[in-house]
Amino acid sequence: MPRNRFAGHSHGLLGHDHKPPLDILAEARQQLARYPAIKLVSARADSVSGAIDDFSVLTGDGESLGARRVILSYGVADQMPDVPGFAESWGTSVVPCPYCDGFEVAGQHWGLVWSGPQSHNQARLFQHWTDKLTVFADGHDIPPDIQADLASRNIPFVDGRIVEIAHRKGHITAVNLDTRRNIAVDVLFAHPRSKPSASLHESLGLATVDTPTGIVLKVDERRQTGMPGIYAAGDLATPFLPSVTQASSQGAMAGIFAQQSMVV
């Protein structure tokens, strides 16, 4: 269940720009299949046991796979708020990343859902793409000095909680508030919290980091977790600015360092 399965196209991955994410994944698996040392298993990993040089992965099909090293890369899942229309528009017109979708909607009317102190920097950053930006407090108390800074930048902020995302087949038409105000925007940037897509790290007792946007695994500079022989890569171990490019880079690093650790 890839995190970006909701997006129609992926941006920022050099050589694959504007391709559907699932097409990129399918092509990657086809390319891996030509290597005799790789075995693709279409099953869920239910548990990991053992220790370095002698791990065992039990699949949902009841198969036990042995391994000297393990790389966890099962990603994270975004936790959709209980707001009608939000999940239905996620990945189409409710999006989290300007580096992924900003070019395609540059110059349009953007909305930003306030999620914490980091939203102040995001509001300033977004002005590199558009001069029409509205900030939705969504129940947060925005400090007076930040309100003043937003006002000096001609960025309006709107009080009230969001109660509905009005849309047409995922394309947003308005943000509806509990104050009975309906604000029309073309795209809405939001940052719901995320959590790991599976719980293998919990049963292994691996350390995690609580970031402003969710939980990720703690790794060292070699992508190794606190348990020797177990590595992590991708959004699962990326505390800031997750992307397909960064996930690919981390996967390569984890693979290289895992292999190097087996050289005696």
C-alpha positions in Angstrom: 0.0 0.0 0.0 2.4 2.7 -1.2 1.9 6.1 0.5 1.8 7.9 -2.8 -0.8 5.6 -4.4 -3.4 8.5 -4.2 -1.4 10.7 -6.5 -2.1 10.7 -10.2 1.5 11.5 -11.1 4.9 11.5 -9.3 7.2 14.5 -9.5 10.8 15.0 -8.6 12.2 11.6 -9.4 14.7 12.2 -12.2 14.0 10.0 -15.2 10.4 9.2 -14.1 8.9 12.6 -13.8 5.1 12.9 -14.2 4.6 9.1 -14.3 1.9 7.4 -12.2 3.5 6.2 -8.9 2.2 2.6 -9.3 3.7 2.5 -12.8 7.1 3.4 -11.5 6.8 0.7 -8.8 5.7 -1.9 -11.3 8.6 -1.0 -13.6 11.1 -1.2 -10.8 9.9 -4.7 -9.8 10.2 -5.8 -13.4 13.8 -4.6 -13.5 14.7 -6.3 -10.3 13.3 -9.6 -11.5 16.2 -10.0 -14.0 18.7 -10.4 -11.2 19.1 -14.1 -10.2 20.1 -13.1 -6.6 16.7 -11.4 -6.0 13.5 -13.2 -5.0 10.3 -11.1 -5.0 7.8 -12.4 -2.5 4.2 -11.1 -2.7 3.3 -11.6 0.9 3.1 -9.7 4.1 5.9 -10.0 6.6 4.2 -10.9 9.9 7.2 -11.1 12.2 11.0 -10.9 12.4 12.9 -12.9 14.9 16.5 -13.9 15.6 19.7 -11.9 15.7 22.4 -10.6 13.4 23.5 -13.3 10.9 20.5 -15.5 11.8 17.3 -13.6 11.3 14.0 -15.3 10.3 11.1 -13.5 8.6 7.7 -15.2 8.8 5.3 -14.3 6.0 1.5 -14.3 6.1 1.6 -17.3 3.8 3.4 -19.3 6.5 6.8 -19.2 4.8 9.9 -18.7 6.9 12.7 -16.8 5.2 16.2 -16.7 6.6 18.5 -13.6 6.4 21.8 -12.4 7.7 20.6 -8.8 7.5 17.2 -7.1 7.3 16.2 -3.8 5.8 12.8 -2.4 6.9 11.2 -0.1 4.3 7.5 -0.5 4.7 6.8 3.3 4.8 4.2 5.2 6.7 0.5 5.8 6.5 -1.0 9.3 6.6 -3.8 9.6 9.2 -6.7 11.3 7.6 -8.7 13.6 9.8 -12.4 12.9 10.3 -13.4 15.7 7.9 -15.8 14.9 5.0 -14.1 15.3 1.6 -10.5 15.3 3.0 -9.6 11.7 2.3 -11.5 11.8 -1.0 -9.4 14.8 -2.2 -6.1 13.6 -0.7 -3.4 13.4 -3.4 -5.5 15.2 -6.0 -6.2 18.7 -4.6 -5.4 18.2 -0.9 -1.6 17.7 -0.9 1.3 17.9 1.6 4.4 18.9 -0.5 5.1 22.0 -2.7 8.2 20.3 -4.0 6.0 17.5 -5.4 3.1 19.5 -6.7 3.9 23.2 -6.4 4.9 23.7 -10.1 1.7 22.3 -11.4 -0.5 24.7 -9.3 1.9 27.7 -9.2 0.0 31.0 -9.3 -3.3 29.5 -8.2 -5.1 30.2 -4.9 -3.4 28.0 -2.2 -4.8 27.2 1.2 -2.6 26.0 4.1 -4.0 24.2 7.1 -2.1 25.3 10.2 -0.6 22.3 12.0 1.9 23.9 14.4 4.9 26.3 14.5 6.4 24.7 11.3 3.4 26.1 9.4 4.8 29.6 9.7 7.8 28.7 7.7 5.7 26.9 5.2 3.5 30.0 4.7 6.6 32.0 3.9 8.0 29.3 1.7 4.8 29.0 -0.4 5.1 32.6 -1.5 7.8 31.4 -3.9 5.0 29.6 -5.8 2.0 31.9 -5.4 1.0 35.3 -4.2 -2.5 34.1 -3.4 -2.4 32.1 -0.1 -4.9 31.7 2.7 -4.0 30.2 6.1 -6.7 28.2 8.0 -6.1 28.2 11.7 -8.3 25.1 12.1 -8.7 25.6 15.8 -5.0 26.5 16.6 -4.1 29.6 18.4 -1.7 31.5 16.1 0.5 33.8 18.2 0.0 37.6 17.7 3.5 38.1 16.4 3.0 35.4 13.7 -0.3 36.9 12.9 1.4 40.2 12.4 4.0 38.7 10.2 1.4 37.0 8.0 -0.5 40.3 7.7 2.7 42.1 6.7 3.1 39.5 3.9 -0.6 40.0 2.8 -1.4 36.4 3.8 -4.9 36.3 5.3 -5.6 33.8 8.1 -9.1 32.4 8.8 -10.3 31.3 12.3 -12.6 28.4 12.8 -12.3 24.6 12.4 -12.6 22.9 9.0 -15.7 20.8 8.9 -15.8 19.8 5.3 -13.8 19.9 2.1 -16.2 20.6 -0.7 -15.0 19.0 -3.9 -15.9 17.6 -7.3 -14.4 14.1 -7.8 -11.4 15.1 -5.6 -11.0 18.6 -7.0 -11.5 21.0 -4.2 -14.0 23.8 -4.5 -14.2 25.3 -1.0 -13.1 24.8 2.6 -16.1 24.9 4.8 -15.7 26.1 8.4 -17.7 25.8 11.6 -18.2 29.6 11.5 -20.3 29.0 8.4 -17.7 30.6 6.2 -16.9 28.8 2.9 -13.5 29.8 1.5 -12.8 28.9 -2.2 -9.2 27.7 -2.9 -7.7 25.8 -5.8 -5.5 23.6 -3.8 -5.1 22.9 0.0 -1.8 22.0 1.6 -2.2 19.9 4.8 0.1 17.8 6.9 -1.8 15.1 8.8 0.3 13.0 11.1 1.7 9.7 9.9 2.6 6.4 11.5 4.5 3.4 10.4 2.5 1.2 8.0 3.4 -2.0 9.9 4.4 -2.9 13.5 7.5 -5.1 13.0 9.6 -2.4 14.7 7.5 -2.5 17.8 7.9 -6.3 18.3 11.6 -5.8 17.7 11.8 -3.0 20.3 13.4 -0.6 17.9 13.6 3.1 19.0 11.5 5.7 17.3 11.5 9.5 16.9 8.4 11.6 17.4 8.5 14.4 14.8 6.0 17.2 14.2 4.4 15.2 11.5 4.6 11.7 12.9 6.6 8.7 14.1 9.7 7.4 12.3 12.4 4.9 13.2 15.7 6.0 14.6 18.7 5.1 12.6 22.4 6.0 12.6 24.5 7.4 9.7 24.7 4.0 8.2 20.9 3.5 8.3 21.2 0.9 11.0 18.6 0.8 13.8 19.4 0.1 17.4 19.4 -3.6 16.7 22.6 -4.8 15.0 21.8 -6.2 11.6 18.5 -4.4 11.1 18.5 -1.3 8.8 15.7 1.1 7.8 15.1 3.3 4.8 12.5 5.5 3.1 9.7 7.4 4.8 9.8 4.9 7.6 13.1 6.5 8.7 12.9 10.0 7.3 12.1 12.7 9.9 12.0 15.6 7.4 11.0 16.2 3.8 10.2 12.7 2.7 10.4 12.1 -1.1 10.8 9.2 -3.5 14.2 10.5 -4.4 15.3 10.5 -0.8 13.8 7.1 -0.2 15.7 5.7 -3.1 18.9 7.2 -1.9 18.4 5.8 1.6 17.5 2.4 0.2 20.8 2.3 -1.7 22.7 3.4 1.4 21.1 0.8 3.6 21.8 -2.0 1.0 25.5 -0.9 0.7 26.1 -0.7 4.4 24.2 -3.9 5.1 26.4 -5.7 2.6 29.6 -4.1 3.8 28.8 -5.3 7.4 28.9 -8.9 6.2 32.5 -8.6 4.9 34.9 -10.3 7.3 
